[in-house]
Structure formats: structure tokens, C-alpha cells
Amino acid sequence: FTMTRNRAERRHHMARLKKSAAVIALQAMEAKKHQVFAFVLPVFVLVGCVGIDAIIMVPAYRKFVQKHAMRIKGK
């Protein structure tokens, strides 16, 4: 009887490990996304110093980011 209980416990533990691993992977993806944004935004700003395009781009870009953030949160 103790063996079957241990097996059930082990299975439960594995499921929890898998879940936590998935959560960690998701967080890593989110962090990577933020790094990409942090890298891309200064590039946009630099381009903006040269041309007027960025003045048009930045608000649209921010709106785009917000829309995606909402979609990610909604999921």
C-alpha cells in the first residue's frame, strides 16, 4: 500500500514540477521580450533624432505595445 501511495505522490510531484517549469519558461519568454523592447526603443529614438519619422512612429509603437500587453494579460 505504501508503494502505491508513493507512486501517486511521485506522479503528483512530477505534475507540479512540470507546471512550475512551464511557468518559469513563460516568465523567461516575457523577460526576453522586455529585453528586446528595451533594445529596440533606443534604436527608434536614434532614428527619430535623424528623421521626423520617429515622432510619428513612437506613439504608434507604444499603442502597438500596449495592445499586445493587453492580449498577453488576457490570455
PDB file of N, CA, C, O and CB in Angstrom:
ATOM      1  N   PHE A   1       0.837  -1.212   0.000  1.00  0.00           N
ATOM      2  CA  PHE A   1       0.000   0.000   0.000  1.00  0.00           C
ATOM      3  C   PHE A   1       0.869   1.258   0.000  1.00  0.00           C
ATOM      4  O   PHE A   1       0.578   2.227  -0.701  1.00  0.00           O
ATOM      5  CB  PHE A   1      -0.945   0.009   1.227  1.00  0.00           C
ATOM      6  N   THR A   2       1.940   1.226   0.798  1.00  0.00           N
ATOM      7  CA  THR A   2       2.807   2.402   0.841  1.00  0.00           C
ATOM      8  C   THR A   2       3.412   2.650  -0.534  1.00  0.00           C
ATOM      9  O   THR A   2       3.632   3.799  -0.917  1.00  0.00           O
ATOM     10  CB  THR A   2       3.921   2.225   1.898  1.00  0.00           C
ATOM     11  N   MET A   3       3.684   1.582  -1.279  1.00  0.00           N
ATOM     12  CA  MET A   3       4.290   1.750  -2.599  1.00  0.00           C
ATOM     13  C   MET A   3       3.342   2.507  -3.534  1.00  0.00           C
ATOM     14  O   MET A   3       3.746   3.444  -4.223  1.00  0.00           O
ATOM     15  CB  MET A   3       4.656   0.376  -3.203  1.00  0.00           C
ATOM     16  N   THR A   4       2.080   2.086  -3.544  1.00  0.00           N
ATOM     17  CA  THR A   4       1.129   2.757  -4.441  1.00  0.00           C
ATOM     18  C   THR A   4       0.986   4.225  -4.045  1.00  0.00           C
ATOM     19  O   THR A   4       0.891   5.101  -4.905  1.00  0.00           O
ATOM     20  CB  THR A   4      -0.255   2.049  -4.407  1.00  0.00           C
ATOM     21  N   ARG A   5       0.971   4.490  -2.722  1.00  0.00           N
ATOM     22  CA  ARG A   5       0.853   5.875  -2.278  1.00  0.00           C
ATOM     23  C   ARG A   5       2.055   6.685  -2.765  1.00  0.00           C
ATOM     24  O   ARG A   5       1.908   7.809  -3.246  1.00  0.00           O
ATOM     25  CB  ARG A   5       0.739   5.945  -0.736  1.00  0.00           C
ATOM     26  N   ASN A   6       3.247   6.094  -2.633  1.00  0.00           N
ATOM     27  CA  ASN A   6       4.445   6.802  -3.072  1.00  0.00           C
ATOM     28  C   ASN A   6       4.382   7.085  -4.571  1.00  0.00           C
ATOM     29  O   ASN A   6       4.760   8.162  -5.032  1.00  0.00           O
ATOM     30  CB  ASN A   6       5.704   5.988  -2.735  1.00  0.00           C
ATOM     31  N   ARG A   7       3.895   6.090  -5.324  1.00  0.00           N
ATOM     32  CA  ARG A   7       3.821   6.282  -6.772  1.00  0.00           C
ATOM     33  C   ARG A   7       2.879   7.442  -7.093  1.00  0.00           C
ATOM     34  O   ARG A   7       3.178   8.284  -7.940  1.00  0.00           O
ATOM     35  CB  ARG A   7       3.344   4.982  -7.476  1.00  0.00           C
ATOM     36  N   ALA A   8       1.735   7.471  -6.401  1.00  0.00           N
ATOM     37  CA  ALA A   8       0.772   8.555  -6.629  1.00  0.00           C
ATOM     38  C   ALA A   8       1.399   9.895  -6.250  1.00  0.00           C
ATOM     39  O   ALA A   8       1.250  10.888  -6.962  1.00  0.00           O
ATOM     40  CB  ALA A   8      -0.533   8.316  -5.816  1.00  0.00           C
ATOM     41  N   GLU A   9       2.096   9.906  -5.127  1.00  0.00           N
ATOM     42  CA  GLU A   9       2.744  11.142  -4.691  1.00  0.00           C
ATOM     43  C   GLU A   9       3.781  11.592  -5.710  1.00  0.00           C
ATOM     44  O   GLU A   9       3.891  12.775  -6.032  1.00  0.00           O
ATOM     45  CB  GLU A   9       3.400  10.952  -3.315  1.00  0.00           C
ATOM     46  N   ARG A  10       4.543  10.611  -6.212  1.00  0.00           N
ATOM     47  CA  ARG A  10       5.583  10.947  -7.184  1.00  0.00           C
ATOM     48  C   ARG A  10       4.942  11.544  -8.435  1.00  0.00           C
ATOM     49  O   ARG A  10       5.429  12.534  -8.981  1.00  0.00           O
ATOM     50  CB  ARG A  10       6.426   9.693  -7.547  1.00  0.00           C
ATOM     51  N   ARG A  11       3.835  10.927  -8.885  1.00  0.00           N
ATOM     52  CA  ARG A  11       3.172  11.430 -10.084  1.00  0.00           C
ATOM     53  C   ARG A  11       2.686  12.859  -9.850  1.00  0.00           C
ATOM     54  O   ARG A  11       2.834  13.728 -10.709  1.00  0.00           O
ATOM     55  CB  ARG A  11       1.991  10.512 -10.482  1.00  0.00           C
ATOM     56  N   HIS A  12       2.103  13.086  -8.671  1.00  0.00           N
ATOM     57  CA  HIS A  12       1.621  14.420  -8.319  1.00  0.00           C
ATOM     58  C   HIS A  12       2.778  15.420  -8.326  1.00  0.00           C
ATOM     59  O   HIS A  12       2.654  16.531  -8.840  1.00  0.00           O
ATOM     60  CB  HIS A  12       0.932  14.402  -6.935  1.00  0.00           C
ATOM     61  N   HIS A  13       3.898  15.005  -7.749  1.00  0.00           N
ATOM     62  CA  HIS A  13       5.069  15.874  -7.675  1.00  0.00           C
ATOM     63  C   HIS A  13       5.567  16.217  -9.077  1.00  0.00           C
ATOM     64  O   HIS A  13       5.908  17.365  -9.363  1.00  0.00           O
ATOM     65  CB  HIS A  13       6.189  15.203  -6.857  1.00  0.00           C
ATOM     66  N   MET A  14       5.605  15.205  -9.947  1.00  0.00           N
ATOM     67  CA  MET A  14       6.064  15.436 -11.316  1.00  0.00           C
ATOM     68  C   MET A  14       5.161  16.448 -12.023  1.00  0.00           C
ATOM     69  O   MET A  14       5.639  17.337 -12.728  1.00  0.00           O
ATOM     70  CB  MET A  14       6.101  14.111 -12.103  1.00  0.00           C
ATOM     71  N   ALA A  15       3.857  16.300 -11.823  1.00  0.00           N
ATOM     72  CA  ALA A  15       2.920  17.236 -12.453  1.00  0.00           C
ATOM     73  C   ALA A  15       3.208  18.655 -11.970  1.00  0.00           C
ATOM     74  O   ALA A  15       3.208  19.602 -12.757  1.00  0.00           O
ATOM     75  CB  ALA A  15       1.448  16.842 -12.139  1.00  0.00           C
ATOM     76  N   ARG A  16       3.453  18.790 -10.661  1.00  0.00           N
ATOM     77  CA  ARG A  16       3.738  20.117 -10.116  1.00  0.00           C
ATOM     78  C   ARG A  16       5.037  20.665 -10.689  1.00  0.00           C
ATOM     79  O   ARG A  16       5.132  21.847 -11.020  1.00  0.00           O
ATOM     80  CB  ARG A  16       3.815  20.067  -8.582  1.00  0.00           C
ATOM     81  N   LEU A  17       6.042  19.791 -10.804  1.00  0.00           N
ATOM     82  CA  LEU A  17       7.322  20.226 -11.369  1.00  0.00           C
ATOM     83  C   LEU A  17       7.120  20.716 -12.798  1.00  0.00           C
ATOM     84  O   LEU A  17       7.636  21.764 -13.187  1.00  0.00           O
ATOM     85  CB  LEU A  17       8.361  19.075 -11.335  1.00  0.00           C
ATOM     86  N   LYS A  18       6.361  19.943 -13.576  1.00  0.00           N
ATOM     87  CA  LYS A  18       6.118  20.328 -14.965  1.00  0.00           C
ATOM     88  C   LYS A  18       5.444  21.689 -15.024  1.00  0.00           C
ATOM     89  O   LYS A  18       5.807  22.543 -15.833  1.00  0.00           O
ATOM     90  CB  LYS A  18       5.255  19.273 -15.681  1.00  0.00           C
ATOM     91  N   LYS A  19       4.442  21.882 -14.142  1.00  0.00           N
ATOM     92  CA  LYS A  19       3.707  23.143 -14.144  1.00  0.00           C
ATOM     93  C   LYS A  19       4.657  24.301 -13.830  1.00  0.00           C
ATOM     94  O   LYS A  19       4.653  25.325 -14.514  1.00  0.00           O
ATOM     95  CB  LYS A  19       2.544  23.100 -13.119  1.00  0.00           C
ATOM     96  N   SER A  20       5.474  24.120 -12.782  1.00  0.00           N
ATOM     97  CA  SER A  20       6.387  25.196 -12.388  1.00  0.00           C
ATOM     98  C   SER A  20       7.403  25.457 -13.502  1.00  0.00           C
ATOM     99  O   SER A  20       7.781  26.602 -13.749  1.00  0.00           O
ATOM    100  CB  SER A  20       7.116  24.839 -11.063  1.00  0.00           C
ATOM    101  N   ALA A  21       7.844  24.381 -14.175  1.00  0.00           N
ATOM    102  CA  ALA A  21       8.787  24.545 -15.283  1.00  0.00           C
ATOM    103  C   ALA A  21       8.147  25.373 -16.396  1.00  0.00           C
ATOM    104  O   ALA A  21       8.788  26.247 -16.979  1.00  0.00           O
ATOM    105  CB  ALA A  21       9.240  23.166 -15.827  1.00  0.00           C
ATOM    106  N   ALA A  22       6.884  25.091 -16.681  1.00  0.00           N
ATOM    107  CA  ALA A  22       6.173  25.846 -17.713  1.00  0.00           C
ATOM    108  C   ALA A  22       6.079  27.314 -17.320  1.00  0.00           C
ATOM    109  O   ALA A  22       6.283  28.202 -18.147  1.00  0.00           O
ATOM    110  CB  ALA A  22       4.765  25.261 -17.945  1.00  0.00           C
ATOM    111  N   VAL A  23       5.768  27.562 -16.046  1.00  0.00           N
ATOM    112  CA  VAL A  23       5.656  28.945 -15.562  1.00  0.00           C
ATOM    113  C   VAL A  23       6.989  29.661 -15.707  1.00  0.00           C
ATOM    114  O   VAL A  23       7.039  30.808 -16.153  1.00  0.00           O
ATOM    115  CB  VAL A  23       5.191  28.978 -14.087  1.00  0.00           C
ATOM    116  N   ILE A  24       8.075  28.981 -15.328  1.00  0.00           N
ATOM    117  CA  ILE A  24       9.412  29.585 -15.411  1.00  0.00           C
ATOM    118  C   ILE A  24       9.752  29.897 -16.865  1.00  0.00           C
ATOM    119  O   ILE A  24      10.295  30.960 -17.168  1.00  0.00           O
ATOM    120  CB  ILE A  24      10.483  28.643 -14.796  1.00  0.00           C
ATOM    121  N   ALA A  25       9.429  28.960 -17.766  1.00  0.00           N
ATOM    122  CA  ALA A  25       9.703  29.177 -19.187  1.00  0.00           C
ATOM    123  C   ALA A  25       8.933  30.393 -19.692  1.00  0.00           C
ATOM    124  O   ALA A  25       9.461  31.204 -20.453  1.00  0.00           O
ATOM    125  CB  ALA A  25       9.331  27.924 -20.013  1.00  0.00           C
ATOM    126  N   LEU A  26       7.673  30.510 -19.257  1.00  0.00           N
ATOM    127  CA  LEU A  26       6.845  31.639 -19.669  1.00  0.00           C
ATOM    128  C   LEU A  26       7.448  32.944 -19.175  1.00  0.00           C
ATOM    129  O   LEU A  26       7.515  33.926 -19.915  1.00  0.00           O
ATOM    130  CB  LEU A  26       5.410  31.482 -19.145  1.00  0.00           C
ATOM    131  N   GLN A  27       7.886  32.949 -17.918  1.00  0.00           N
ATOM    132  CA  GLN A  27       8.496  34.157 -17.360  1.00  0.00           C
ATOM    133  C   GLN A  27       9.766  34.519 -18.130  1.00  0.00           C
ATOM    134  O   GLN A  27      10.026  35.693 -18.392  1.00  0.00           O
ATOM    135  CB  GLN A  27       8.815  33.961 -15.862  1.00  0.00           C
ATOM    136  N   ALA A  28      10.550  33.508 -18.488  1.00  0.00           N
ATOM    137  CA  ALA A  28      11.780  33.754 -19.244  1.00  0.00           C
ATOM    138  C   ALA A  28      11.440  34.396 -20.588  1.00  0.00           C
ATOM    139  O   ALA A  28      12.110  35.330 -21.027  1.00  0.00           O
ATOM    140  CB  ALA A  28      12.572  32.435 -19.455  1.00  0.00           C
ATOM    141  N   MET A  29      10.389  33.881 -21.237  1.00  0.00           N
ATOM    142  CA  MET A  29       9.966  34.455 -22.511  1.00  0.00           C
ATOM    143  C   MET A  29       9.580  35.921 -22.338  1.00  0.00           C
ATOM    144  O   MET A  29       9.969  36.777 -23.133  1.00  0.00           O
ATOM    145  CB  MET A  29       8.787  33.659 -23.096  1.00  0.00           C
ATOM    146  N   GLU A  30       8.809  36.197 -21.285  1.00  0.00           N
ATOM    147  CA  GLU A  30       8.396  37.577 -21.010  1.00  0.00           C
ATOM    148  C   GLU A  30       9.615  38.473 -20.816  1.00  0.00           C
ATOM    149  O   GLU A  30       9.686  39.570 -21.369  1.00  0.00           O
ATOM    150  CB  GLU A  30       7.491  37.635 -19.762  1.00  0.00           C
ATOM    151  N   ALA A  31      10.578  37.990 -20.021  1.00  0.00           N
ATOM    152  CA  ALA A  31      11.782  38.772 -19.744  1.00  0.00           C
ATOM    153  C   ALA A  31      12.526  39.059 -21.043  1.00  0.00           C
ATOM    154  O   ALA A  31      13.003  40.173 -21.262  1.00  0.00           O
ATOM    155  CB  ALA A  31      12.703  38.029 -18.747  1.00  0.00           C
ATOM    156  N   LYS A  32      12.622  38.036 -21.909  1.00  0.00           N
ATOM    157  CA  LYS A  32      13.324  38.205 -23.178  1.00  0.00           C
ATOM    158  C   LYS A  32      12.623  39.268 -24.014  1.00  0.00           C
ATOM    159  O   LYS A  32      13.268  40.109 -24.641  1.00  0.00           O
ATOM    160  CB  LYS A  32      13.397  36.865 -23.951  1.00  0.00           C
ATOM    161  N   LYS A  33      11.289  39.218 -24.015  1.00  0.00           N
ATOM    162  CA  LYS A  33      10.512  40.186 -24.783  1.00  0.00           C
ATOM    163  C   LYS A  33      10.826  41.603 -24.310  1.00  0.00           C
ATOM    164  O   LYS A  33      11.025  42.511 -25.117  1.00  0.00           O
ATOM    165  CB  LYS A  33       9.000  39.896 -24.657  1.00  0.00           C
ATOM    166  N   HIS A  34      10.868  41.780 -22.974  1.00  0.00           N
ATOM    167  CA  HIS A  34      11.155  43.104 -22.423  1.00  0.00           C
ATOM    168  C   HIS A  34      12.555  43.555 -22.824  1.00  0.00           C
ATOM    169  O   HIS A  34      12.767  44.731 -23.120  1.00  0.00           O
ATOM    170  CB  HIS A  34      11.016  43.096 -20.888  1.00  0.00           C
ATOM    171  N   GLN A  35      13.517  42.621 -22.836  1.00  0.00           N
ATOM    172  CA  GLN A  35      14.875  42.963 -23.254  1.00  0.00           C
ATOM    173  C   GLN A  35      14.869  43.448 -24.697  1.00  0.00           C
ATOM    174  O   GLN A  35      15.538  44.424 -25.037  1.00  0.00           O
ATOM    175  CB  GLN A  35      15.819  41.753 -23.097  1.00  0.00           C
ATOM    176  N   VAL A  36      14.105  42.757 -25.545  1.00  0.00           N
ATOM    177  CA  VAL A  36      14.029  43.152 -26.957  1.00  0.00           C
ATOM    178  C   VAL A  36      13.462  44.563 -27.067  1.00  0.00           C
ATOM    179  O   VAL A  36      13.993  45.392 -27.807  1.00  0.00           O
ATOM    180  CB  VAL A  36      13.156  42.153 -27.768  1.00  0.00           C
ATOM    181  N   PHE A  37      12.376  44.841 -26.325  1.00  0.00           N
ATOM    182  CA  PHE A  37      11.786  46.180 -26.350  1.00  0.00           C
ATOM    183  C   PHE A  37      12.804  47.216 -25.885  1.00  0.00           C
ATOM    184  O   PHE A  37      12.953  48.273 -26.499  1.00  0.00           O
ATOM    185  CB  PHE A  37      10.521  46.236 -25.465  1.00  0.00           C
ATOM    186  N   ALA A  38      13.507  46.901 -24.791  1.00  0.00           N
ATOM    187  CA  ALA A  38      14.484  47.834 -24.234  1.00  0.00           C
ATOM    188  C   ALA A  38      15.597  48.098 -25.238  1.00  0.00           C
ATOM    189  O   ALA A  38      16.186  49.178 -25.248  1.00  0.00           O
ATOM    190  CB  ALA A  38      15.069  47.289 -22.921  1.00  0.00           C
ATOM    191  N   PHE A  39      15.888  47.099 -26.090  1.00  0.00           N
ATOM    192  CA  PHE A  39      16.936  47.270 -27.095  1.00  0.00           C
ATOM    193  C   PHE A  39      16.414  48.040 -28.310  1.00  0.00           C
ATOM    194  O   PHE A  39      17.123  48.871 -28.877  1.00  0.00           O
ATOM    195  CB  PHE A  39      17.483  45.903 -27.531  1.00  0.00           C
ATOM    196  N   VAL A  40      15.175  47.758 -28.704  1.00  0.00           N
ATOM    197  CA  VAL A  40      14.630  48.345 -29.935  1.00  0.00           C
ATOM    198  C   VAL A  40      14.278  49.819 -29.748  1.00  0.00           C
ATOM    199  O   VAL A  40      14.479  50.633 -30.649  1.00  0.00           O
ATOM    200  CB  VAL A  40      13.388  47.569 -30.388  1.00  0.00           C
ATOM    201  N   LEU A  41      13.751  50.155 -28.569  1.00  0.00           N
ATOM    202  CA  LEU A  41      13.265  51.517 -28.352  1.00  0.00           C
ATOM    203  C   LEU A  41      14.351  52.578 -28.552  1.00  0.00           C
ATOM    204  O   LEU A  41      14.098  53.560 -29.250  1.00  0.00           O
ATOM    205  CB  LEU A  41      12.694  51.636 -26.958  1.00  0.00           C
ATOM    206  N   PRO A  42      15.557  52.428 -27.968  1.00  0.00           N
ATOM    207  CA  PRO A  42      16.610  53.430 -28.210  1.00  0.00           C
ATOM    208  C   PRO A  42      16.960  53.551 -29.688  1.00  0.00           C
ATOM    209  O   PRO A  42      17.283  54.640 -30.164  1.00  0.00           O
ATOM    210  CB  PRO A  42      17.865  53.075 -27.417  1.00  0.00           C
ATOM    211  N   VAL A  43      16.898  52.427 -30.421  1.00  0.00           N
ATOM    212  CA  VAL A  43      17.177  52.479 -31.865  1.00  0.00           C
ATOM    213  C   VAL A  43      16.145  53.384 -32.546  1.00  0.00           C
ATOM    214  O   VAL A  43      16.493  54.227 -33.373  1.00  0.00           O
ATOM    215  CB  VAL A  43      17.152  51.040 -32.496  1.00  0.00           C
ATOM    216  N   PHE A  44      14.870  53.194 -32.184  1.00  0.00           N
ATOM    217  CA  PHE A  44      13.820  54.056 -32.735  1.00  0.00           C
ATOM    218  C   PHE A  44      14.104  55.519 -32.401  1.00  0.00           C
ATOM    219  O   PHE A  44      13.950  56.400 -33.247  1.00  0.00           O
ATOM    220  CB  PHE A  44      12.432  53.642 -32.190  1.00  0.00           C
ATOM    221  N   VAL A  45      14.520  55.766 -31.158  1.00  0.00           N
ATOM    222  CA  VAL A  45      14.789  57.140 -30.721  1.00  0.00           C
ATOM    223  C   VAL A  45      15.943  57.727 -31.526  1.00  0.00           C
ATOM    224  O   VAL A  45      15.883  58.881 -31.951  1.00  0.00           O
ATOM    225  CB  VAL A  45      15.112  57.182 -29.207  1.00  0.00           C
ATOM    226  N   LEU A  46      16.996  56.933 -31.736  1.00  0.00           N
ATOM    227  CA  LEU A  46      18.148  57.401 -32.509  1.00  0.00           C
ATOM    228  C   LEU A  46      17.720  57.748 -33.932  1.00  0.00           C
ATOM    229  O   LEU A  46      18.095  58.792 -34.467  1.00  0.00           O
ATOM    230  CB  LEU A  46      19.264  56.332 -32.529  1.00  0.00           C
ATOM    231  N   VAL A  47      16.933  56.862 -34.535  1.00  0.00           N
ATOM    232  CA  VAL A  47      16.432  57.131 -35.882  1.00  0.00           C
ATOM    233  C   VAL A  47      15.610  58.420 -35.871  1.00  0.00           C
ATOM    234  O   VAL A  47      15.657  59.216 -36.808  1.00  0.00           O
ATOM    235  CB  VAL A  47      15.579  55.937 -36.406  1.00  0.00           C
ATOM    236  N   GLY A  48      14.852  58.604 -34.780  1.00  0.00           N
ATOM    237  CA  GLY A  48      13.994  59.776 -34.661  1.00  0.00           C
ATOM    238  C   GLY A  48      14.782  61.071 -34.618  1.00  0.00           C
ATOM    239  O   GLY A  48      14.320  62.095 -35.120  1.00  0.00           O
ATOM    240  N   CYS A  49      15.977  61.036 -34.018  1.00  0.00           N
ATOM    241  CA  CYS A  49      16.825  62.230 -33.972  1.00  0.00           C
ATOM    242  C   CYS A  49      17.209  62.643 -35.382  1.00  0.00           C
ATOM    243  O   CYS A  49      17.365  63.831 -35.666  1.00  0.00           O
ATOM    244  CB  CYS A  49      18.092  61.978 -33.120  1.00  0.00           C
ATOM    245  N   VAL A  50      17.362  61.656 -36.272  1.00  0.00           N
ATOM    246  CA  VAL A  50      17.746  61.949 -37.649  1.00  0.00           C
ATOM    247  C   VAL A  50      16.528  62.423 -38.442  1.00  0.00           C
ATOM    248  O   VAL A  50      16.586  63.439 -39.135  1.00  0.00           O
ATOM    249  CB  VAL A  50      18.378  60.705 -38.316  1.00  0.00           C
ATOM    250  N   GLY A  51      15.415  61.671 -38.334  1.00  0.00           N
ATOM    251  CA  GLY A  51      14.243  61.996 -39.146  1.00  0.00           C
ATOM    252  C   GLY A  51      13.017  62.219 -38.302  1.00  0.00           C
ATOM    253  O   GLY A  51      12.982  61.882 -37.118  1.00  0.00           O
ATOM    254  N   ILE A  52      11.996  62.802 -38.937  1.00  0.00           N
ATOM    255  CA  ILE A  52      10.753  63.103 -38.209  1.00  0.00           C
ATOM    256  C   ILE A  52       9.894  61.858 -38.080  1.00  0.00           C
ATOM    257  O   ILE A  52       8.882  61.862 -37.379  1.00  0.00           O
ATOM    258  CB  ILE A  52       9.961  64.219 -38.916  1.00  0.00           C
ATOM    259  N   ASP A  53      10.307  60.779 -38.769  1.00  0.00           N
ATOM    260  CA  ASP A  53       9.541  59.529 -38.772  1.00  0.00           C
ATOM    261  C   ASP A  53       9.258  59.035 -37.360  1.00  0.00           C
ATOM    262  O   ASP A  53       8.147  58.594 -37.065  1.00  0.00           O
ATOM    263  CB  ASP A  53      10.289  58.456 -39.552  1.00  0.00           C
ATOM    264  N   ALA A  54      10.266  59.106 -36.483  1.00  0.00           N
ATOM    265  CA  ALA A  54      10.131  58.519 -35.147  1.00  0.00           C
ATOM    266  C   ALA A  54       9.066  59.236 -34.334  1.00  0.00           C
ATOM    267  O   ALA A  54       8.401  58.627 -33.496  1.00  0.00           O
ATOM    268  CB  ALA A  54      11.467  58.562 -34.406  1.00  0.00           C
ATOM    269  N   ILE A  55       8.904  60.534 -34.581  1.00  0.00           N
ATOM    270  CA  ILE A  55       7.874  61.278 -33.851  1.00  0.00           C
ATOM    271  C   ILE A  55       6.503  60.696 -34.179  1.00  0.00           C
ATOM    272  O   ILE A  55       5.606  60.660 -33.337  1.00  0.00           O
ATOM    273  CB  ILE A  55       7.924  62.795 -34.202  1.00  0.00           C
ATOM    274  N   ILE A  56       6.363  60.237 -35.436  1.00  0.00           N
ATOM    275  CA  ILE A  56       5.124  59.565 -35.829  1.00  0.00           C
ATOM    276  C   ILE A  56       5.134  58.127 -35.310  1.00  0.00           C
ATOM    277  O   ILE A  56       4.105  57.607 -34.879  1.00  0.00           O
ATOM    278  CB  ILE A  56       4.947  59.588 -37.374  1.00  0.00           C
ATOM    279  N   MET A  57       6.306  57.493 -35.357  1.00  0.00           N
ATOM    280  CA  MET A  57       6.422  56.077 -35.021  1.00  0.00           C
ATOM    281  C   MET A  57       6.179  55.802 -33.543  1.00  0.00           C
ATOM    282  O   MET A  57       5.461  54.862 -33.203  1.00  0.00           O
ATOM    283  CB  MET A  57       7.785  55.568 -35.411  1.00  0.00           C
ATOM    284  N   VAL A  58       6.769  56.609 -32.656  1.00  0.00           N
ATOM    285  CA  VAL A  58       6.799  56.262 -31.232  1.00  0.00           C
ATOM    286  C   VAL A  58       5.400  56.104 -30.630  1.00  0.00           C
ATOM    287  O   VAL A  58       5.155  55.106 -29.951  1.00  0.00           O
ATOM    288  CB  VAL A  58       7.561  57.322 -30.463  1.00  0.00           C
ATOM    289  N   PRO A  59       4.466  57.051 -30.851  1.00  0.00           N
ATOM    290  CA  PRO A  59       3.128  56.847 -30.282  1.00  0.00           C
ATOM    291  C   PRO A  59       2.453  55.598 -30.842  1.00  0.00           C
ATOM    292  O   PRO A  59       1.800  54.858 -30.106  1.00  0.00           O
ATOM    293  CB  PRO A  59       2.252  58.066 -30.548  1.00  0.00           C
ATOM    294  N   ALA A  60       2.610  55.363 -32.148  1.00  0.00           N
ATOM    295  CA  ALA A  60       2.028  54.173 -32.767  1.00  0.00           C
ATOM    296  C   ALA A  60       2.669  52.923 -32.169  1.00  0.00           C
ATOM    297  O   ALA A  60       1.990  51.933 -31.896  1.00  0.00           O
ATOM    298  CB  ALA A  60       2.216  54.202 -34.312  1.00  0.00           C
ATOM    299  N   TYR A  61       3.985  52.981 -31.971  1.00  0.00           N
ATOM    300  CA  TYR A  61       4.718  51.855 -31.394  1.00  0.00           C
ATOM    301  C   TYR A  61       4.226  51.587 -29.976  1.00  0.00           C
ATOM    302  O   TYR A  61       4.017  50.436 -29.592  1.00  0.00           O
ATOM    303  CB  TYR A  61       6.241  52.132 -31.394  1.00  0.00           C
ATOM    304  N   ARG A  62       4.043  52.654 -29.202  1.00  0.00           N
ATOM    305  CA  ARG A  62       3.590  52.495 -27.817  1.00  0.00           C
ATOM    306  C   ARG A  62       2.187  51.878 -27.795  1.00  0.00           C
ATOM    307  O   ARG A  62       1.897  50.996 -26.987  1.00  0.00           O
ATOM    308  CB  ARG A  62       3.595  53.864 -27.075  1.00  0.00           C
ATOM    309  N   LYS A  63       1.322  52.360 -28.698  1.00  0.00           N
ATOM    310  CA  LYS A  63      -0.035  51.828 -28.774  1.00  0.00           C
ATOM    311  C   LYS A  63       0.016  50.339 -29.128  1.00  0.00           C
ATOM    312  O   LYS A  63      -0.714  49.525 -28.563  1.00  0.00           O
ATOM    313  CB  LYS A  63      -0.877  52.613 -29.820  1.00  0.00           C
ATOM    314  N   PHE A  64       0.895  50.007 -30.074  1.00  0.00           N
ATOM    315  CA  PHE A  64       1.078  48.619 -30.504  1.00  0.00           C
ATOM    316  C   PHE A  64       1.519  47.751 -29.332  1.00  0.00           C
ATOM    317  O   PHE A  64       1.013  46.645 -29.142  1.00  0.00           O
ATOM    318  CB  PHE A  64       2.109  48.536 -31.647  1.00  0.00           C
ATOM    319  N   VAL A  65       2.467  48.260 -28.548  1.00  0.00           N
ATOM    320  CA  VAL A  65       2.970  47.518 -27.389  1.00  0.00           C
ATOM    321  C   VAL A  65       1.862  47.323 -26.365  1.00  0.00           C
ATOM    322  O   VAL A  65       1.700  46.232 -25.819  1.00  0.00           O
ATOM    323  CB  VAL A  65       4.166  48.250 -26.748  1.00  0.00           C
ATOM    324  N   GLN A  66       1.101  48.381 -26.106  1.00  0.00           N
ATOM    325  CA  GLN A  66       0.009  48.293 -25.133  1.00  0.00           C
ATOM    326  C   GLN A  66      -1.018  47.253 -25.568  1.00  0.00           C
ATOM    327  O   GLN A  66      -1.499  46.460 -24.759  1.00  0.00           O
ATOM    328  CB  GLN A  66      -0.668  49.665 -24.955  1.00  0.00           C
ATOM    329  N   LYS A  67      -1.348  47.269 -26.864  1.00  0.00           N
ATOM    330  CA  LYS A  67      -2.334  46.325 -27.376  1.00  0.00           C
ATOM    331  C   LYS A  67      -1.852  44.897 -27.139  1.00  0.00           C
ATOM    332  O   LYS A  67      -2.622  44.032 -26.722  1.00  0.00           O
ATOM    333  CB  LYS A  67      -2.599  46.569 -28.880  1.00  0.00           C
ATOM    334  N   HIS A  68      -0.568  44.663 -27.412  1.00  0.00           N
ATOM    335  CA  HIS A  68      -0.016  43.320 -27.233  1.00  0.00           C
ATOM    336  C   HIS A  68       0.054  42.947 -25.759  1.00  0.00           C
ATOM    337  O   HIS A  68      -0.202  41.800 -25.393  1.00  0.00           O
ATOM    338  CB  HIS A  68       1.375  43.227 -27.863  1.00  0.00           C
ATOM    339  N   ALA A  69       0.398  43.909 -24.916  1.00  0.00           N
ATOM    340  CA  ALA A  69       0.444  43.640 -23.477  1.00  0.00           C
ATOM    341  C   ALA A  69      -0.943  43.232 -22.994  1.00  0.00           C
ATOM    342  O   ALA A  69      -1.080  42.311 -22.188  1.00  0.00           O
ATOM    343  CB  ALA A  69       0.954  44.884 -22.693  1.00  0.00           C
ATOM    344  N   MET A  70      -1.973  43.921 -23.490  1.00  0.00           N
ATOM    345  CA  MET A  70      -3.344  43.578 -23.114  1.00  0.00           C
ATOM    346  C   MET A  70      -3.663  42.155 -23.550  1.00  0.00           C
ATOM    347  O   MET A  70      -4.261  41.386 -22.797  1.00  0.00           O
ATOM    348  CB  MET A  70      -4.349  44.571 -23.738  1.00  0.00           C
ATOM    349  N   ARG A  71      -3.260  41.807 -24.774  1.00  0.00           N
ATOM    350  CA  ARG A  71      -3.559  40.478 -25.307  1.00  0.00           C
ATOM    351  C   ARG A  71      -2.863  39.407 -24.464  1.00  0.00           C
ATOM    352  O   ARG A  71      -3.444  38.361 -24.174  1.00  0.00           O
ATOM    353  CB  ARG A  71      -3.120  40.371 -26.791  1.00  0.00           C
ATOM    354  N   ILE A  72      -1.616  39.677 -24.075  1.00  0.00           N
ATOM    355  CA  ILE A  72      -0.855  38.717 -23.274  1.00  0.00           C
ATOM    356  C   ILE A  72      -1.518  38.546 -21.904  1.00  0.00           C
ATOM    357  O   ILE A  72      -1.655  37.430 -21.403  1.00  0.00           O
ATOM    358  CB  ILE A  72       0.622  39.181 -23.113  1.00  0.00           C
ATOM    359  N   LYS A  73      -1.927  39.672 -21.307  1.00  0.00           N
ATOM    360  CA  LYS A  73      -2.565  39.601 -19.989  1.00  0.00           C
ATOM    361  C   LYS A  73      -3.900  38.874 -20.087  1.00  0.00           C
ATOM    362  O   LYS A  73      -4.260  38.101 -19.199  1.00  0.00           O
ATOM    363  CB  LYS A  73      -2.769  41.017 -19.402  1.00  0.00           C
ATOM    364  N   GLY A  74      -4.639  39.127 -21.180  1.00  0.00           N
ATOM    365  CA  GLY A  74      -5.946  38.496 -21.339  1.00  0.00           C
ATOM    366  C   GLY A  74      -5.857  36.983 -21.448  1.00  0.00           C
ATOM    367  O   GLY A  74      -6.796  36.274 -21.087  1.00  0.00           O
ATOM    368  N   LYS A  75      -4.698  36.474 -21.958  1.00  0.00           N
ATOM    369  CA  LYS A  75      -4.570  35.029 -22.188  1.00  0.00           C
ATOM    370  C   LYS A  75      -4.526  34.235 -20.923  1.00  0.00           C
ATOM    371  O   LYS A  75      -4.420  33.010 -20.965  1.00  0.00           O
ATOM    372  CB  LYS A  75      -3.348  34.737 -22.981  1.00  0.00           C
TER     373      LYS A  75
END
